[in-house]
Amino acid sequence: MIYSIHDIQERSFAEGCYDCDSIRELAAARSSEPDAIDLKTWDITADEWTEAVESVLLIKLAEQRDADEVRVDSAGGVHFNGPMPNSDENGWYLAATSVDELLLEQSA
């Protein structure tokens, strides 16, 4: 799946996360159980909550590197689409082998 800021629907839980939460807050949320208040307030499932938190986190990490889109491959590798010397012919490059590795780089 490819994630982009353009994919976030207006007035959605994901938009609320994008507008109000930092990368640090999203990373902490990603490591926790879905928030019961969020589930009830936004009328979403635990899976929808988890997907929104993960996708917004990835979008924010991509934006830090001036990338327009982000995708995660079947092995968990995180790829960004943006201006980098090692990009493939379509503009994609491997940013990290996992979301966790990307977050470790972020905190360093």
N, CA, C and O of each residue as an XYZ file, in Angstrom:
432
protein
N       0.830     -1.182      0.000
C       0.000      0.000      0.000
C       0.880      1.253      0.000
O       1.904      1.299      0.681
N       0.485      2.239     -0.747
C       1.194      3.513     -0.804
C       0.408      4.531      0.007
O      -0.811      4.639     -0.119
N       1.117      5.267      0.832
C       0.489      6.282      1.661
C       0.923      7.670      1.208
O       2.082      7.897      0.861
N      -0.024      8.578      1.220
C       0.238      9.963      0.843
C      -0.708     10.849      1.636
O      -1.812     10.428      1.980
N      -0.289     12.060      1.925
C      -1.143     13.011      2.616
C      -2.451     13.210      1.854
O      -3.481     13.512      2.456
N      -2.412     13.046      0.561
C      -3.602     13.234     -0.269
C      -4.644     12.134     -0.058
O      -5.798     12.285     -0.458
N      -4.234     11.023      0.572
C      -5.150      9.916      0.816
C      -5.967     10.080      2.104
O      -6.930      9.347      2.329
N      -5.582     11.034      2.936
C      -6.276     11.220      4.210
C      -7.589     11.959      3.972
O      -7.610     13.044      3.391
N      -8.670     11.360      4.426
C      -9.993     11.954      4.238
C     -10.230     13.057      5.266
O      -9.772     12.977      6.405
N     -10.955     14.082      4.837
C     -11.314     15.167      5.741
C     -12.178     14.645      6.871
O     -12.975     13.723      6.695
N     -12.006     15.245      8.025
C     -12.782     14.920      9.232
C     -12.655     13.451      9.649
O     -13.587     12.886     10.220
N     -11.538     12.854      9.372
C     -11.314     11.461      9.754
C     -10.369     11.401     10.951
O      -9.717     12.387     11.294
N     -10.307     10.236     11.575
C      -9.368     10.034     12.674
C      -7.942     10.268     12.188
O      -7.142     10.881     12.894
N      -7.616      9.788     10.995
C      -6.264      9.984     10.449
C      -5.949     11.473     10.305
O      -4.836     11.898     10.617
N      -6.903     12.264      9.841
C      -6.663     13.703      9.724
C      -6.421     14.316     11.106
O      -5.552     15.173     11.265
N      -7.185     13.876     12.093
C      -6.967     14.362     13.456
C      -5.571     14.031     13.946
O      -4.917     14.866     14.570
N      -5.106     12.817     13.669
C      -3.743     12.419     14.038
C      -2.710     13.280     13.313
O      -1.740     13.742     13.913
N      -2.930     13.487     12.031
C      -1.985     14.266     11.236
C      -1.902     15.701     11.761
O      -0.812     16.257     11.891
N      -3.030     16.280     12.052
C      -3.069     17.681     12.473
C      -2.591     17.905     13.902
O      -2.046     18.965     14.210
N      -2.786     16.923     14.777
C      -2.569     17.164     16.211
C      -1.404     16.397     16.839
O      -0.924     16.790     17.902
N      -0.944     15.331     16.221
C       0.052     14.485     16.871
C       1.422     14.610     16.223
O       1.549     14.714     15.002
N       2.442     14.597     17.072
C       3.825     14.633     16.602
C       4.282     13.221     16.245
O       3.597     12.242     16.541
N       5.425     13.131     15.619
C       6.006     11.820     15.309
C       6.215     11.040     16.596
O       5.940      9.841     16.644
N       6.690     11.691     17.619
C       6.929     11.024     18.906
C       5.622     10.477     19.488
O       5.581      9.348     19.976
N       4.562     11.277     19.437
C       3.266     10.829     19.949
C       2.716      9.659     19.127
O       2.156      8.714     19.682
N       2.877      9.727     17.813
C       2.398      8.646     16.955
C       3.198      7.367     17.178
O       2.638      6.270     17.175
N       4.504      7.510     17.371
C       5.347      6.339     17.635
C       4.945      5.683     18.956
O       4.913      4.456     19.054
N       4.640      6.491     19.969
C       4.203      5.952     21.257
C       2.840      5.260     21.098
O       2.620      4.183     21.652
N       1.943      5.876     20.350
C       0.627      5.276     20.117
C       0.760      3.955     19.378
O       0.040      2.999     19.664
N       1.684      3.906     18.428
C       1.904      2.695     17.634
C       2.313      1.522     18.517
O       2.030      0.367     18.199
N       2.982      1.827     19.630
C       3.461      0.788     20.542
C       2.456      0.438     21.626
O       2.754     -0.364     22.511
N       1.277      1.026     21.569
C       0.279      0.783     22.597
C      -0.985      0.168     21.996
O      -1.102     -0.013     20.784
N      -1.902     -0.137     22.865
C      -3.202     -0.643     22.437
C      -4.039      0.523     21.913
O      -3.846      1.658     22.348
N      -4.960      0.267     20.992
C      -5.842      1.331     20.519
C      -6.587      1.994     21.682
O      -7.041      1.324     22.610
N      -6.698      3.301     21.612
C      -7.327      4.078     22.661
C      -8.850      3.924     22.601
O      -9.474      4.220     21.582
N      -9.435      3.458     23.701
C     -10.883      3.204     23.747
C     -11.698      4.469     23.493
O     -12.747      4.417     22.851
N     -11.218      5.592     23.992
C     -11.943      6.855     23.778
C     -11.928      7.224     22.302
O     -12.944      7.661     21.761
N     -10.779      7.051     21.642
C     -10.701      7.323     20.194
C     -11.656      6.416     19.425
O     -12.362      6.869     18.524
N     -11.674      5.150     19.782
C     -12.534      4.196     19.074
C     -13.993      4.620     19.161
O     -14.726      4.579     18.173
N     -14.400      5.025     20.348
C     -15.796      5.428     20.534
C     -16.074      6.776     19.879
O     -17.078      6.934     19.184
N     -15.187      7.750     20.096
C     -15.388      9.105     19.562
C     -15.458      9.102     18.045
O     -16.311      9.765     17.454
N     -14.563      8.356     17.417
C     -14.464      8.358     15.956
C     -15.267      7.228     15.318
O     -15.347      7.141     14.093
N     -15.862      6.364     16.137
C     -16.645      5.224     15.655
C     -15.834      4.387     14.662
O     -16.252      4.129     13.534
N     -14.647      3.974     15.140
C     -13.746      3.163     14.319
C     -13.390      1.887     15.071
O     -13.561      1.797     16.287
N     -12.894      0.905     14.327
C     -12.453     -0.354     14.925
C     -11.002     -0.227     15.374
O     -10.308      0.723     15.010
N     -10.561     -1.179     16.156
C      -9.166     -1.198     16.598
C      -8.223     -1.297     15.395
O      -7.169     -0.661     15.381
N      -8.592     -2.079     14.400
C      -7.756     -2.197     13.197
C      -7.681     -0.873     12.437
O      -6.616     -0.499     11.946
N      -8.799     -0.169     12.339
C      -8.802      1.136     11.665
C      -7.946      2.148     12.431
O      -7.253      2.964     11.823
N      -7.994      2.095     13.751
C      -7.177      2.971     14.590
C      -5.696      2.698     14.329
O      -4.911      3.620     14.109
N      -5.333      1.422     14.358
C      -3.938      1.027     14.157
C      -3.442      1.444     12.773
O      -2.336      1.967     12.636
N      -4.263      1.212     11.755
C      -3.869      1.585     10.394
C      -3.696      3.095     10.258
O      -2.758      3.553      9.606
N      -4.583      3.862     10.861
C      -4.489      5.325     10.780
C      -3.223      5.821     11.456
O      -2.505      6.648     10.893
N      -2.938      5.331     12.652
C      -1.740      5.761     13.383
C      -0.487      5.421     12.583
O       0.401      6.260     12.433
N      -0.414      4.204     12.074
C       0.763      3.760     11.308
C       0.927      4.574     10.022
O       2.034      5.010      9.704
N      -0.151      4.778      9.292
C      -0.030      5.490      8.019
C       0.333      6.952      8.234
O       1.157      7.489      7.492
N      -0.253      7.609      9.221
C       0.090      9.011      9.478
C       1.532      9.127      9.963
O       2.238     10.061      9.583
N       1.971      8.196     10.791
C       3.374      8.186     11.224
C       4.302      8.088     10.020
O       5.266      8.847      9.915
N       4.017      7.162      9.117
C       4.851      6.999      7.924
C       4.823      8.247      7.042
O       5.857      8.649      6.508
N       3.666      8.854      6.887
C       3.557     10.072      6.072
C       4.409     11.180      6.682
O       5.119     11.881      5.962
N       4.346     11.345      7.997
C       5.127     12.406      8.641
C       6.632     12.137      8.527
O       7.417     13.064      8.325
N       7.025     10.876      8.656
C       8.443     10.537      8.495
C       8.908     10.806      7.061
O      10.018     11.292      6.845
N       8.060     10.492      6.095
C       8.399     10.748      4.695
C       8.525     12.248      4.436
O       9.443     12.685      3.741
N       7.623     13.018      4.982
C       7.658     14.468      4.766
C       8.945     15.085      5.304
O       9.444     16.064      4.749
N       9.481     14.523      6.374
C      10.744     15.022      6.911
C      11.888     14.891      5.905
O      12.867     15.635      5.954
N      11.743     13.945      5.010
C      12.786     13.711      3.991
C      12.360     14.233      2.620
O      12.907     13.830      1.593
N      11.383     15.127      2.616
C      10.872     15.726      1.379
C      10.340     14.697      0.395
O      10.379     14.914     -0.816
N       9.848     13.588      0.905
C       9.251     12.556      0.051
C       7.750     12.799     -0.064
O       7.106     13.247      0.885
N       7.209     12.500     -1.224
C       5.785     12.700     -1.482
C       4.917     11.527     -1.047
O       3.760     11.705     -0.667
N       5.486     10.326     -1.105
C       4.727      9.118     -0.804
C       5.613      8.149     -0.040
O       6.839      8.263     -0.050
N       4.976      7.203      0.617
C       5.698      6.165      1.346
C       4.959      4.844      1.146
O       3.733      4.814      1.042
N       5.713      3.769      1.095
C       5.098      2.441      1.023
C       5.949      1.478      1.839
O       7.140      1.699      2.060
N       5.309      0.416      2.273
C       5.992     -0.636      3.019
C       5.893     -1.906      2.193
O       4.802     -2.327      1.807
N       7.046     -2.515      1.925
C       7.032     -3.724      1.098
C       6.661     -4.946      1.934
O       6.500     -4.847      3.151
N       6.528     -6.084      1.287
C       6.071     -7.302      1.959
C       7.045     -7.777      3.040
O       6.648     -8.516      3.941
N       8.301     -7.367      2.964
C       9.289     -7.738      3.978
C       9.361     -6.697      5.100
O      10.131     -6.858      6.047
N       8.563     -5.636      4.995
C       8.554     -4.602      6.029
C       9.446     -3.408      5.731
O       9.497     -2.462      6.517
N      10.152     -3.439      4.602
C      11.010     -2.322      4.228
C      10.197     -1.074      3.920
O       9.137     -1.148      3.298
N      10.700      0.065      4.357
C      10.008      1.336      4.152
C      10.673      2.068      2.991
O      11.875      2.330      3.008
N       9.865      2.391      1.982
C      10.355      3.069      0.779
C       9.714      4.441      0.676
O       8.517      4.598      0.915
N      10.517      5.433      0.317
C      10.011      6.782      0.092
C      10.132      7.116     -1.377
O      11.012      6.608     -2.072
N       9.247      7.967     -1.843
C       9.312      8.465     -3.210
C       9.657      9.944     -3.123
O       8.846     10.760     -2.684
N      10.852     10.270     -3.540
C      11.290     11.659     -3.459
C      12.675     11.832     -4.041
O      13.277     10.880     -4.539
N      13.177     13.057     -3.975
C      14.457     13.395     -4.599
C      15.665     12.874     -3.818
O      16.142     13.526     -2.889
N      16.151     11.704     -4.199
C      17.349     11.140     -3.580
C      18.230     10.559     -4.679
O      17.721     10.036     -5.670
N      19.539     10.646     -4.512
C      20.449     10.129     -5.542
C      20.302      8.631     -5.804
O      20.545      8.179     -6.923
N      19.908      7.856     -4.795
C      19.805      6.406     -4.962
C      18.390      5.945     -5.311
O      18.075      4.764     -5.165
N      17.540      6.855     -5.769
C      16.176      6.490     -6.174
C      16.198      5.653     -7.446
O      17.083      5.802     -8.289
N      15.208      4.770     -7.571
C      15.092      3.999     -8.806
C      14.474      4.881     -9.902
O      14.241      6.071     -9.690
N      14.214      4.292    -11.061
C      13.716      5.063    -12.202
C      12.346      5.697    -11.945
O      11.947      6.624    -12.650
N      11.625      5.194    -10.929
C      10.314      5.752    -10.585
C      10.366      6.690     -9.377
O       9.333      7.185     -8.925
N      11.565      6.930     -8.864
C      11.732      7.848     -7.749
C      11.684      7.220     -6.362
O      11.761      7.937     -5.364
N      11.557      5.884     -6.275
C      11.479      5.204     -4.987
C      12.855      4.824     -4.475
O      13.730      4.450     -5.256
N      13.052      4.917     -3.164
C      14.283      4.434     -2.548
C      13.970      3.819     -1.191
O      13.006      4.202     -0.528
N      14.802      2.856     -0.785
C      14.635      2.187      0.492
C      15.176      3.094      1.584
O      16.368      3.399      1.611
N      14.295      3.528      2.489
C      14.700      4.419      3.575
C      15.164      3.636      4.802
O      16.057      4.077      5.525
N      14.551      2.470      5.033
C      14.899      1.634      6.186
C      14.321      0.246      5.969
O      13.388      0.067      5.185
N      14.880     -0.736      6.668
C      14.397     -2.101      6.515
C      13.127     -2.367      7.320
O      12.483     -3.401      7.147
N      12.766     -1.421      8.207
C      11.527     -1.556      8.981
C      11.125     -0.192      9.529
O      11.929      0.740      9.554
N       9.890     -0.088      9.961
C       9.424      1.143     10.595
C      10.201      1.372     11.884
O      10.550      2.508     12.206
N      10.472      0.304     12.620
C      11.237      0.430     13.872
C      12.630      1.000     13.610
O      13.101      1.849     14.367
N      13.286      0.546     12.557
C      14.613      1.069     12.217
C      14.514      2.572     11.877
O      15.370      3.362     12.275
N      13.506      2.934     11.169
C      13.303      4.337     10.814
C      13.093      5.189     12.060
O      13.603      6.306     12.147
N      12.347      4.664     13.019
C      12.125      5.391     14.281
C      13.396      5.483     15.109
O      13.619      6.485     15.787
N      14.236      4.445     15.065
C      15.522      4.498     15.757
C      16.405      5.590     15.162
O      17.052      6.336     15.898
N      16.436      5.687     13.849
C      17.186      6.757     13.187
C      16.655      8.119     13.600
O      17.424      9.057     13.813
N      15.350      8.221     13.711
C      14.679      9.457     14.080
C      15.108      9.923     15.464
O      15.315     11.115     15.691
N      15.239      8.973     16.390
C      15.540      9.332     17.767
C      17.025      9.540     18.006
O      17.419     10.052     19.053
N      17.848      9.149     17.050
C      19.312      9.289     17.223
C      19.767     10.730     17.101
O      20.959     11.013     17.221
